[in-house]
Each structure stands twice: as structure tokens, then as C-alpha cells.
Amino acid sequence: MIRLSLMTAAVLLTLSACQQAEAPAPATEASATPAAASATTPGLAPAFTLMDAEGVQRSLADFRGKTVVIEWSNEGCPYVQKHYTGAMQALQRDATADGVVWLTIISSAPGKQGYVEGEEAGAWKARNNAASTHLLLDPEGTVGKAYGALTTPDMRVIDGEGRILFAGGIDDRPTNKVEDLEGATSFVRAALEDVAAKRPVRTAFAPPYGCSIKYPEEA
């Protein structure tokens, strides 16, 4: 009887040890703490410095703490021409009046449609009646590629912490017809309104549409 009791106890101890071994180990403080976001984390705007139409170097870091809109443009593109019949300029004026920094970037390569430099770059804003804060030149396409910009127009809305809150097509009418501006939903305007109201951006991405950016030929 005593021997049976001892055997039973041994079996129970063995089972208990097995169950403890199979139980998951509790998370340590280090493994439970999220890793810090790095500069390459999706959603963070890549840093850049470009020359503007006046020959001044402009960096994204210059506008830390402000909402920034980036617009890729090419005045020879029919889709850009559609928006520059007045809608784009009105959106630029409304945004900058609210303290938003609006950066128009031309990533067209030399010899490609849309490329501008020198005096032509300086006259670009006046010629297009643009109300952007700065026109930036990206002839090597470095910044456009870093942001994955595909078309003109292609848009980004960046908050004061450097996070991309919206990316893609400017509105929900992917055509080059001026008449389609009426009644269109501007995703950029909506995103800026959400940022101003300190609420999450309702539409964070829209498929870009327009003319393909004329990047330099790949080596």
C-alpha cells in the first residue's frame, strides 16, 4: 500500500513537471517593450534637400512642426493642366493661408517632358499662377523615387512629426477632363481638414493617376 502511494505520488510529480515545462515563459520587460521606430519605418517621410526655383536649398527638416503637402507636377501633363485651371491654385491658397507648407516638386529628368531649370524654373510659378510655398527641382529623381511617386499629380500630406498621413491621387475623378472637377472629392483637402481638426485622416491612400513621372533612364 505504501509502495503504491509512493508510485502515485511520483507519477503526479512527473505530470506536474511536464505541465510546467510546456507552459509559456512570461515575457521579459525587454521583449514586451516595442522597438523604437527607425527612419525607414513605413509612414515616415524620407528626409531630403532640394534646390528651389530661386536657387535656395530647401530641406524637409526646415518645416518640422508644420503640416506639409508635397505635389509632384509636370505642366505638360494633361492631368496637371486639368487641375491648374484653378482648382489646384485654390487648394494651394486655402492650405497656405492655414499655415500649411506646400512644396511642388518637379522630378522630370533633363530632356524629358516637364523638366525646367534656370530662368524657366523661376518663371514656372508665375506662368502657372501657382500659390505653392516653394517649387523644388529634383532632376535626378532621387526624392521622387524615395517617396514612390509615380504620376503627376501625385500627392503627400505630412504632419508636423514627419509622418505621411495621406499618399496618392488628389481626388476621386481619375480623368483629365476639366468638367470632372465639379463634384469631385478632394482627398488632399479632406486630409488637411482632418489634420486641422486633430482627428485621424479618413482616407490615407488613393490610387495615383495622371502622367508617369519622367525619371532618368536606369543604368
C-alpha positions in Angstrom: 0.0 0.0 0.0 2.8 2.4 0.9 4.7 1.4 -2.3 1.5 2.2 -4.4 1.1 5.5 -2.7 4.8 6.4 -3.4 4.4 5.4 -7.1 1.2 7.5 -7.4 3.0 10.5 -5.9 5.9 10.1 -8.3 3.6 10.0 -11.3 1.8 13.1 -10.2 5.1 14.9 -9.7 6.2 13.9 -13.2 3.0 15.1 -14.8 3.2 18.4 -12.8 6.8 18.9 -14.0 5.8 18.3 -17.7 2.9 20.7 -17.5 5.2 23.4 -16.0 7.7 22.8 -18.8 5.1 23.2 -21.5 3.7 26.4 -20.1 4.9 29.5 -22.0 7.5 31.6 -20.3 6.3 35.1 -19.2 7.5 37.9 -21.4 10.5 39.8 -20.1 10.5 43.6 -19.8 12.8 43.9 -22.8 10.7 41.6 -25.1 7.5 43.3 -24.1 8.7 46.8 -25.0 8.0 47.8 -28.6 11.2 48.6 -30.6 11.7 52.2 -31.4 10.7 53.3 -34.9 13.6 53.8 -37.3 14.0 56.3 -40.1 13.0 53.6 -42.6 9.7 52.7 -40.9 6.8 52.9 -43.4 4.8 56.1 -42.8 7.7 58.3 -42.0 8.6 60.9 -44.7 12.1 60.4 -46.1 14.4 63.4 -45.4 15.5 65.4 -48.4 17.2 68.6 -49.5 16.5 70.1 -53.0 17.2 73.4 -54.8 14.2 75.6 -55.2 13.4 77.8 -58.3 15.2 80.7 -56.7 18.4 78.7 -56.2 18.0 78.2 -52.4 18.5 74.8 -50.8 15.3 73.7 -49.0 15.1 70.7 -46.6 12.0 68.9 -45.3 13.5 69.4 -41.9 13.2 73.2 -42.3 9.4 72.7 -41.9 9.4 70.4 -38.8 6.3 71.1 -36.7 4.2 72.2 -39.7 1.9 70.3 -41.9 3.4 69.8 -45.4 1.8 69.0 -48.7 4.0 67.6 -51.4 2.8 67.8 -55.0 4.6 66.2 -58.0 3.9 68.2 -61.1 4.6 68.4 -64.8 2.9 71.3 -66.6 3.0 69.4 -69.9 0.7 66.7 -68.5 -3.0 67.0 -69.4 -4.0 65.8 -65.9 -1.9 68.5 -64.3 -3.4 71.0 -66.7 -6.8 70.0 -65.7 -6.2 70.8 -62.0 -4.3 74.0 -62.9 -7.3 75.6 -64.5 -8.0 76.9 -61.0 -8.7 74.0 -58.6 -5.1 73.4 -57.7 -4.3 77.0 -57.1 -7.4 77.5 -54.9 -6.4 74.5 -52.8 -2.8 75.8 -52.5 -4.1 79.2 -51.4 -6.5 77.8 -48.8 -3.8 75.5 -47.4 -1.1 78.0 -47.2 -3.5 80.5 -45.6 -4.0 78.0 -42.8 -0.2 77.7 -42.3 0.4 74.6 -44.4 3.7 74.4 -46.3 3.1 73.4 -49.9 6.0 72.0 -51.8 5.7 71.4 -55.6 8.3 69.1 -56.9 9.4 68.5 -60.5 11.2 65.2 -60.8 11.3 65.2 -64.6 14.8 64.3 -65.9 16.7 66.7 -68.2 15.4 66.3 -71.8 12.1 64.8 -70.5 8.7 66.5 -70.6 8.2 68.8 -67.7 11.9 69.4 -67.0 12.7 73.0 -66.0 15.8 74.8 -64.9 17.3 78.3 -64.6 15.2 81.2 -65.6 12.4 78.9 -66.7 12.2 77.4 -63.2 12.0 80.9 -61.8 9.1 81.8 -64.1 7.2 78.5 -63.5 5.1 79.7 -60.6 4.1 82.9 -62.3 3.4 81.1 -65.5 1.0 78.7 -63.8 -0.4 81.2 -61.3 0.7 78.8 -58.6 0.3 79.5 -54.9 2.7 76.9 -53.5 5.2 77.8 -50.9 8.2 76.6 -52.9 8.9 75.0 -56.3 11.6 72.3 -55.8 13.7 70.7 -58.6 14.6 67.0 -58.5 16.2 66.4 -61.9 17.9 63.2 -60.8 14.6 61.8 -59.4 16.1 60.9 -56.1 13.3 62.4 -54.0 10.5 61.2 -56.2 11.8 57.6 -56.1 12.3 57.8 -52.3 8.6 58.6 -51.9 7.5 56.2 -54.6 5.9 59.0 -56.6 4.5 57.5 -59.8 2.4 60.2 -61.6 1.8 63.9 -62.0 0.0 64.8 -59.9 0.9 62.6 -57.0 0.3 63.9 -53.5 1.6 63.5 -49.9 0.3 65.1 -46.7 2.9 65.1 -43.9 2.2 66.1 -40.3 4.5 68.1 -38.0 6.1 65.0 -36.7 7.2 63.9 -40.2 4.5 61.2 -40.7 2.9 60.6 -44.1 -0.8 60.8 -43.4 -2.0 60.7 -47.0 -0.5 59.4 -50.2 -1.7 59.1 -53.8 -4.3 60.6 -56.1 -5.5 64.1 -55.4 -9.2 63.2 -55.8 -11.7 60.6 -56.9 -12.1 61.6 -60.5 -9.1 60.0 -62.3 -9.6 61.8 -65.7 -8.0 64.7 -67.5 -11.4 66.4 -68.1 -11.9 69.8 -66.6 -15.6 69.2 -66.2 -14.9 66.3 -63.8 -13.5 68.8 -61.2 -17.1 69.7 -60.3 -18.4 67.4 -57.6 -15.0 65.7 -57.1 -13.9 64.7 -53.6 -10.5 66.1 -52.9 -8.7 63.7 -50.7 -6.0 66.2 -50.0 -8.4 68.9 -48.8 -10.2 66.3 -46.7 -6.9 65.1 -45.2 -5.9 68.7 -44.3 -9.3 69.3 -42.7 -8.8 66.1 -40.6 -5.3 67.2 -39.5 -6.6 70.7 -38.5 -9.4 69.1 -36.5 -6.8 66.7 -34.8 -8.6 63.6 -35.9 -7.4 60.5 -37.9 -7.3 61.0 -41.7 -10.3 59.3 -43.1 -8.7 58.4 -46.5 -5.0 57.7 -46.1 -4.4 56.4 -49.6 -5.9 56.8 -53.0 -4.6 55.2 -56.3 -2.5 57.9 -58.0 -3.4 58.8 -61.6 -2.0 61.1 -64.3 1.1 61.1 -66.5 4.0 58.9 -65.4 6.9 60.8 -64.0 9.8 61.0 -66.5 12.7 59.8 -64.4 16.2 59.5 -65.7 16.9 56.2 -67.5 18.1 53.5 -65.2 21.7 52.5 -65.7 
